[in-house]
Amino acid sequence: MEISLEQLCERAHKDRIRVGMLDAEVKNQTLMKAADALLAHEEEILKENEKDLERGRQNHMPAGLLDRLALNHDRILGMADGLRQIAALDDPIGEVISMKKRPNGLIIGKRRVPIGVIGIIYEARPNVTADAFGLCFKSGNCAILKGGSDAICSNKAVVAAMKEALCEMQIPEGALGLIESTDRETTNRFMKMKEYVDLLIPRGGAGLIRNVVDNATIPVIETGTGNCHIYVDQFADLDMAVSIIKNAKTQRIGVCNACESIVVHRAVAEEFLPMLYQALKEYDVKMRGDDSAVECLGADQPLVEKATEEDWGREYLDYILSVKVVDSIDEAIAHINKYNTSHSESIITKNYDVAQKFLDEVDSACVYVNASTRFSDGNEFGFGAEIGISTQKLHARGPMGLEALTSYKYVIYGNGQVRP
């Protein structure tokens, strides 16, 4: 029986201390059983996922979003592997971050603790359901999940499978909750459950994230829309640049770490841009460029369009790239810092000094040299999975693993001291 939003939040709040005190071995066993449960219930999960996909197709959901929504054997196996990898990571809870003795004899320690109850609001990505639970649970937190209506059947099936493992291990019910109501009013009420929820993390498009940031009364970690840039410098290996951009743009178009914008130094633009066009043509990638880019690409090419001001800041989640030609590294950095979303940016160059300047001056959570932006991912960073990619600067930034889901408390040992 579906319980109310208030009951779901109250239960998590009540159980947060017990969940936070769970032994590391118990948490690890639970995660391993949850992984097994996902594979054991693969047929049911895929059946429910197909319902979501069919509804998405009927509603003319864009290809990139359908790709985010879709599950298959490999993706369910990936979800299970993610839980197993989280189980294998060191438990952060109880870690003593520092311990110092004061002149008066007080010993002041700083210990890592769970945040408590974490709410995650996300769109049509059912893999987030498993990742979010795994990271919250391993870090001693209760998770309340609010997925999008587009993935409700998939999310219910995934949560039902994992709850079997929690029940078998006698884990408090509040460790994992799914808000099954899909109406907007419930989402808005959830964002104001400050009495019960300690932290809110939105994952999805710009509209969802902005709505949460603007309206929540619960503290929010803003995660990323990704207008990710790749700058091809005058000292770039052009073949490498083509390979990296092809990967960053076309491997998966519907993800936040996909490349959306290309910046090219004028010294190589005439040679490089036709090379890139040919490499991306098989994917029908449209290239929206400034006047210089269009001239280099050829205005008569079917996939070449003139860019508008709006294009420079767009997260397309589609087979589209904006292309800007610049005269210097300074102009490239200025353009990127003006239009980026503080997610992931990359430079392709063989010049060490230019690379260091880019690393120092680009204001983003992840900054790469000679690598694809697609590596901005918790699993690729060795976190097992991620709860999101933070594009803010407070508490957590970039792919958020276990430590990003903890706080700390000071523990003070004395032997009778009083303050004079």
C-alpha positions as CSV (number, residue, x, y, z in Angstrom):
1,M,0.0,0.0,0.0
2,E,1.3,3.4,-1.0
3,I,2.0,5.6,2.0
4,S,1.7,9.4,2.1
5,L,4.6,11.8,1.5
6,E,4.5,12.8,5.2
7,Q,4.6,9.3,6.4
8,L,7.5,8.4,4.1
9,C,9.5,11.4,5.3
10,E,8.7,10.8,9.0
11,R,9.8,7.2,8.7
12,A,13.1,8.1,7.2
13,H,13.7,10.8,9.9
14,K,12.9,8.3,12.6
15,D,15.1,5.6,11.2
16,R,18.1,7.8,10.3
17,I,20.0,7.2,13.6
18,R,19.7,3.4,13.3
19,V,20.7,3.4,9.7
20,G,23.7,5.7,10.5
21,M,24.8,3.3,13.2
22,L,24.8,0.2,10.9
23,D,28.0,-1.8,10.9
24,A,30.1,-1.6,7.7
25,E,29.9,-5.3,7.1
26,V,26.1,-5.2,7.4
27,K,25.9,-2.4,4.9
28,N,28.2,-4.2,2.5
29,Q,26.2,-7.5,2.7
30,T,23.0,-5.6,2.1
31,L,24.4,-3.9,-1.0
32,M,25.6,-7.2,-2.4
33,K,22.2,-8.7,-1.9
34,A,20.6,-5.7,-3.5
35,A,22.8,-6.2,-6.5
36,D,21.8,-9.9,-6.7
37,A,18.2,-8.9,-6.4
38,L,18.4,-6.5,-9.4
39,L,19.7,-9.4,-11.6
40,A,17.2,-11.9,-10.2
41,H,14.3,-9.5,-11.1
42,E,15.8,-8.4,-14.4
43,E,12.8,-9.8,-16.4
44,E,10.3,-7.8,-14.3
45,I,12.4,-4.6,-14.4
46,L,12.7,-4.8,-18.2
47,K,9.0,-5.4,-18.6
48,E,8.2,-2.3,-16.5
49,N,10.9,-0.3,-18.3
50,E,9.3,-1.1,-21.6
51,K,6.0,0.4,-20.4
52,D,7.9,3.6,-19.7
53,L,9.6,3.5,-23.0
54,E,6.4,2.9,-24.9
55,R,4.7,5.9,-23.2
56,G,7.8,8.0,-24.0
57,R,7.6,7.1,-27.7
58,Q,4.0,7.9,-27.8
59,N,4.7,11.3,-26.2
60,H,7.5,11.9,-28.8
61,M,10.3,11.9,-26.2
62,P,13.6,13.0,-27.8
63,A,16.1,10.3,-28.7
64,G,18.6,11.4,-26.1
65,L,16.0,11.2,-23.3
66,L,14.8,7.8,-24.5
67,D,18.4,6.6,-24.3
68,R,18.6,7.8,-20.7
69,L,15.3,6.0,-19.9
70,A,16.1,2.7,-21.5
71,L,17.3,-0.3,-19.6
72,N,18.7,-3.6,-21.0
73,H,20.7,-6.5,-19.6
74,D,24.0,-4.7,-19.8
75,R,22.6,-1.6,-18.0
76,I,21.0,-3.6,-15.2
77,L,24.3,-5.5,-14.9
78,G,26.0,-2.1,-14.6
79,M,23.6,-1.1,-11.9
80,A,24.4,-4.3,-10.0
81,D,28.1,-3.9,-10.5
82,G,27.8,-0.3,-9.2
83,L,26.3,-1.5,-6.0
84,R,29.0,-4.1,-5.6
85,Q,31.7,-1.5,-6.2
86,I,30.2,0.7,-3.6
87,A,30.2,-2.2,-1.2
88,A,34.0,-2.7,-1.9
89,L,34.8,0.9,-1.0
90,D,36.1,1.9,2.4
91,D,33.3,3.0,4.7
92,P,33.7,6.7,5.4
93,I,31.6,6.8,8.6
94,G,33.5,7.1,11.8
95,E,36.7,8.2,10.1
96,V,38.7,10.6,12.3
97,I,39.5,13.5,10.1
98,S,41.7,15.2,12.7
99,M,42.6,15.0,16.4
100,K,44.4,17.8,18.2
101,K,45.3,18.5,21.9
102,R,44.8,22.0,23.1
103,P,47.1,23.7,25.7
104,N,44.3,23.3,28.3
105,G,44.4,19.5,27.8
106,L,41.2,19.2,25.8
107,I,41.5,16.7,23.0
108,I,39.3,17.9,20.0
109,G,38.6,15.4,17.3
110,K,36.7,15.8,14.0
111,R,34.8,12.6,13.0
112,R,32.9,11.9,9.7
113,V,29.2,11.2,10.2
114,P,26.1,10.7,7.9
115,I,24.1,13.7,6.8
116,G,20.9,12.0,7.8
117,V,18.0,11.9,5.3
118,I,18.8,12.8,1.7
119,G,16.2,13.4,-0.9
120,I,17.0,13.0,-4.6
121,I,14.7,14.5,-7.3
122,Y,15.6,13.2,-10.7
123,E,14.2,12.7,-14.2
124,A,14.0,9.7,-16.5
125,R,17.1,7.8,-15.5
126,P,16.2,4.6,-13.6
127,N,19.9,3.7,-13.1
128,V,20.0,6.7,-10.7
129,T,17.6,4.8,-8.5
130,A,20.2,2.1,-7.7
131,D,23.2,4.5,-7.6
132,A,21.5,6.9,-5.3
133,F,20.4,4.3,-2.8
134,G,23.8,2.6,-2.8
135,L,25.7,5.7,-2.1
136,C,23.3,7.0,0.5
137,F,23.1,3.7,2.3
138,K,26.9,3.1,2.4
139,S,27.4,6.6,3.8
140,G,24.9,5.9,6.5
141,N,22.0,8.0,5.1
142,C,18.4,7.3,4.5
143,A,17.3,8.0,0.9
144,I,14.0,9.3,-0.3
145,L,13.8,9.1,-4.1
146,K,11.5,11.2,-6.3
147,G,12.0,10.0,-9.9
148,G,10.2,11.5,-12.9
149,S,6.8,10.3,-14.1
150,D,8.5,9.1,-17.3
151,A,10.3,6.4,-15.4
152,I,7.8,5.5,-12.6
153,C,7.2,1.9,-13.6
154,S,11.0,1.3,-13.9
155,N,11.7,3.0,-10.6
156,K,9.0,1.0,-8.7
157,A,10.4,-2.2,-10.1
158,V,14.0,-1.4,-9.2
159,V,13.1,-0.3,-5.6
160,A,10.9,-3.3,-5.1
161,A,13.9,-5.6,-6.0
162,M,16.3,-3.8,-3.6
163,K,13.8,-3.7,-0.8
164,E,13.8,-7.5,-0.8
165,A,17.5,-7.3,0.2
166,L,16.8,-4.7,2.9
167,C,14.0,-6.8,4.3
168,E,16.2,-10.0,4.3
169,M,18.9,-8.1,6.2
170,Q,16.4,-6.5,8.6
171,I,17.3,-3.0,7.7
172,P,15.0,-0.3,8.9
173,E,12.3,0.6,6.4
174,G,13.2,4.2,6.3
175,A,16.6,3.4,4.7
176,L,14.9,3.5,1.2
177,G,11.7,5.3,0.2
178,L,10.3,6.0,-3.2
179,I,7.7,8.7,-3.7
180,E,5.3,7.0,-6.2
181,S,3.0,10.0,-6.8
182,T,3.9,11.7,-10.1
183,D,2.0,15.0,-9.7
184,R,3.9,18.2,-9.5
185,E,2.2,19.3,-6.3
186,T,3.8,16.3,-4.4
187,T,7.2,17.3,-5.7
188,N,6.7,20.9,-4.5
189,R,5.6,19.7,-1.1
190,F,8.6,17.3,-0.9
191,M,11.0,20.3,-1.5
192,K,9.6,21.9,1.7
193,M,10.0,18.9,4.1
194,K,12.8,20.6,6.0
195,E,11.6,19.1,9.2
196,Y,12.5,15.6,8.1
197,V,14.9,15.9,5.1
198,D,18.5,17.2,5.7
199,L,19.7,17.6,2.1
200,L,18.1,17.7,-1.4
201,I,19.9,16.8,-4.6
202,P,18.3,17.4,-8.0
203,R,19.5,15.5,-11.0
204,G,18.1,16.4,-14.4
205,G,17.6,19.2,-16.9
206,A,18.0,22.9,-16.3
207,G,14.3,23.4,-15.6
208,L,14.2,20.8,-12.9
209,I,17.3,22.0,-11.2
210,R,16.3,25.6,-11.3
211,N,12.9,24.8,-9.8
212,V,14.4,23.0,-6.9
213,V,17.1,25.6,-6.2
214,D,14.5,28.4,-6.4
215,N,11.7,26.8,-4.3
216,A,13.2,24.3,-1.9
217,T,13.4,25.2,1.8
218,I,15.7,22.2,2.3
219,P,19.4,22.8,1.7
220,V,20.3,21.9,-1.9
221,I,23.4,20.7,-3.7
222,E,23.0,22.0,-7.3
223,T,24.0,19.3,-9.8
224,G,24.8,19.8,-13.4
225,T,23.3,20.6,-16.6
226,G,26.3,20.2,-18.8
227,N,27.2,22.7,-21.5
228,C,30.6,21.1,-21.7
229,H,33.3,22.6,-24.0
230,I,36.3,21.2,-25.8
231,Y,38.9,23.8,-26.9
232,V,41.2,22.8,-29.7
233,D,44.4,24.8,-29.3
234,Q,46.8,25.9,-32.0
235,F,49.3,23.4,-30.6
236,A,46.8,20.5,-30.7
237,D,47.3,17.1,-32.1
238,L,44.4,17.4,-34.6
239,D,43.8,13.6,-35.0
240,M,43.6,13.3,-31.2
241,A,41.2,16.2,-31.1
242,V,38.9,14.6,-33.6
243,S,39.0,11.3,-31.7
244,I,38.2,12.9,-28.4
245,I,35.4,15.1,-29.7
246,K,33.8,12.2,-31.5
247,N,33.8,10.2,-28.3
248,A,32.6,13.1,-26.1
249,K,29.8,14.0,-28.5
250,T,28.5,10.8,-29.9
251,Q,29.1,8.0,-27.4
252,R,25.9,9.0,-25.5
253,I,24.2,12.2,-26.4
254,G,21.7,12.3,-23.6
255,V,24.2,12.7,-20.7
256,C,25.4,15.7,-18.9
257,N,29.1,15.1,-19.6
258,A,28.7,14.9,-23.3
259,C,30.4,17.7,-25.3
260,E,28.0,20.4,-26.5
261,S,30.4,23.2,-27.6
262,I,33.6,23.3,-29.6
263,V,36.1,26.2,-29.4
264,V,38.9,26.2,-32.0
265,H,42.0,28.4,-32.4
266,R,41.9,30.3,-35.6
267,A,45.4,29.1,-36.5
268,V,44.1,25.5,-37.0
269,A,40.4,26.1,-37.7
270,E,40.7,25.9,-41.5
271,E,42.4,22.5,-41.4
272,F,40.7,21.1,-38.3
273,L,37.0,21.9,-38.8
274,P,36.6,20.0,-42.1
275,M,38.3,17.0,-40.5
276,L,35.8,17.1,-37.6
277,Y,32.9,17.5,-39.9
278,Q,33.8,14.4,-41.8
279,A,34.2,12.4,-38.6
280,L,30.9,13.5,-37.2
281,K,28.9,13.3,-40.5
282,E,28.1,9.6,-40.1
283,Y,26.2,10.6,-36.9
284,D,24.5,13.5,-38.7
285,V,25.8,15.9,-36.1
286,K,24.7,19.5,-36.9
287,M,27.4,22.1,-36.4
288,R,26.2,25.6,-35.5
289,G,29.1,28.0,-36.0
290,D,30.0,31.6,-35.9
291,D,30.9,33.3,-39.2
292,S,34.5,32.0,-39.2
293,A,33.4,28.5,-38.4
294,V,30.8,28.4,-41.1
295,E,33.4,29.7,-43.6
296,C,35.8,26.9,-42.7
297,L,33.2,24.2,-42.7
298,G,31.5,25.4,-45.9
299,A,28.1,27.2,-45.7
300,D,26.7,24.8,-48.4
301,Q,27.3,21.7,-46.3
302,P,24.0,20.2,-45.2
303,L,24.9,19.9,-41.5
304,V,26.3,23.4,-41.1
305,E,24.2,26.1,-39.7
306,K,24.7,29.7,-38.4
307,A,24.8,29.9,-34.6
308,T,22.7,32.3,-32.6
309,E,23.6,33.8,-29.3
310,E,21.4,31.2,-27.6
311,D,23.5,28.4,-29.0
312,W,26.6,29.3,-27.0
313,G,24.8,28.4,-23.7
314,R,22.7,25.4,-24.8
315,E,22.9,21.9,-23.5
316,Y,21.5,20.2,-26.6
317,L,21.4,16.5,-25.5
318,D,21.2,15.9,-29.2
319,Y,23.4,15.5,-32.3
320,I,24.2,19.2,-32.4
321,L,27.4,21.2,-31.6
322,S,28.1,24.9,-31.3
323,V,31.4,25.9,-32.9
324,K,33.3,29.1,-32.0
325,V,36.6,30.2,-33.6
326,V,38.9,32.3,-31.3
327,D,42.2,34.1,-31.8
328,S,43.9,33.2,-28.5
329,I,43.8,31.0,-25.4
330,D,42.6,34.0,-23.4
331,E,39.6,34.5,-25.7
332,A,38.8,30.7,-25.5
333,I,38.9,30.8,-21.7
334,A,36.7,34.0,-21.6
335,H,34.1,32.4,-23.9
336,I,34.0,29.1,-21.9
337,N,33.7,30.9,-18.5
338,K,30.9,33.0,-19.9
339,Y,28.8,30.2,-21.3
340,N,29.7,27.1,-19.4
341,T,27.6,25.5,-16.6
342,S,30.7,24.8,-14.4
343,H,30.5,21.1,-15.3
344,S,33.4,19.8,-17.5
345,E,35.7,21.5,-20.0
346,S,38.7,20.1,-21.9
347,I,41.7,21.5,-23.8
348,I,43.5,19.6,-26.6
349,T,47.1,20.8,-26.8
350,K,50.7,19.7,-26.7
351,N,51.9,23.0,-25.1
352,Y,52.4,22.5,-21.3
353,D,52.1,26.2,-20.5
354,V,48.9,26.6,-22.4
355,A,47.5,23.5,-20.7
356,Q,48.4,24.9,-17.2
357,K,46.8,28.2,-18.0
358,F,43.6,26.5,-19.0
359,L,43.6,24.3,-15.9
360,D,44.2,27.4,-13.7
361,E,41.7,29.8,-15.2
362,V,38.7,27.8,-16.4
363,D,36.1,27.9,-13.7
364,S,34.5,24.4,-13.7
365,A,34.2,21.4,-11.5
366,C,36.2,19.2,-13.9
367,V,38.9,20.5,-16.2
368,Y,40.8,18.1,-18.6
369,V,43.9,18.1,-20.7
370,N,43.8,15.9,-23.8
371,A,40.9,13.7,-22.6
372,S,37.1,13.4,-23.2
373,T,34.6,15.1,-20.9
374,R,32.8,11.8,-20.7
375,F,35.1,10.8,-17.9
376,S,33.3,13.1,-15.5
377,D,31.5,10.2,-13.8
378,G,31.7,8.7,-10.3
379,N,32.5,5.3,-11.5
380,E,35.3,6.5,-13.8
381,F,36.7,8.6,-10.8
382,G,36.8,5.4,-8.7
383,F,33.8,6.3,-6.5
384,G,31.8,3.2,-7.5
385,A,28.9,5.4,-8.7
386,E,27.8,9.0,-8.2
387,I,24.9,10.8,-6.6
388,G,25.3,13.6,-9.1
389,I,27.9,16.0,-10.5
390,S,27.9,19.1,-8.3
391,T,28.4,22.4,-10.2
392,Q,28.5,24.5,-7.1
393,K,31.5,25.3,-4.8
394,L,30.1,24.7,-1.4
395,H,30.6,21.3,0.4
396,A,30.9,19.2,-2.7
397,R,32.0,19.8,-6.3
398,G,32.3,17.5,-9.3
399,P,31.2,13.8,-9.2
400,M,29.8,13.1,-5.7
401,G,30.8,9.9,-4.1
402,L,30.6,8.7,-0.5
403,E,32.5,11.4,1.2
404,A,30.3,14.1,-0.4
405,L,27.3,12.5,1.4
406,T,28.8,12.9,4.8
407,S,29.2,15.7,7.3
408,Y,31.3,15.8,10.5
409,K,31.0,16.4,14.1
410,Y,33.5,17.5,16.7
411,V,34.1,15.2,19.6
412,I,35.9,16.7,22.6
413,Y,37.5,14.7,25.4
414,G,38.3,16.4,28.7
415,N,39.2,15.6,32.3
416,G,37.4,18.3,34.2
417,Q,38.2,21.5,32.3
418,V,36.1,24.5,32.8
419,R,36.3,27.7,30.8
420,P,38.0,30.6,32.8
